[in-house]
């Protein structure tokens, strides 16, 4: 069941609907908060909107890097399994 959750960022409140566990919501909001905190000192100079874009770029970068690493590890896992089971069909028959 979906519920309402709120993120406070730079004195602004954003409300979302989610069915994700609270622990995951807390982790996501914590990560966003960390990124905001690392950029907020530049808010007067670059503006709030550009800080949000910076947060988005950082999160997208981390996501793509993680997806690429997952694909690499999956390919390696399949390679190791293939090598492990290579020739076993003939032995078992």
Secondary structure as UniProt FT lines:
FT   STRAND          3..9
FT   TURN            10..11
FT   STRAND          12..18
FT   HELIX           22..39
FT   HELIX           40..42
FT   HELIX           43..46
FT   HELIX           48..85
FT   TURN            86..87
FT   HELIX           88..92
//
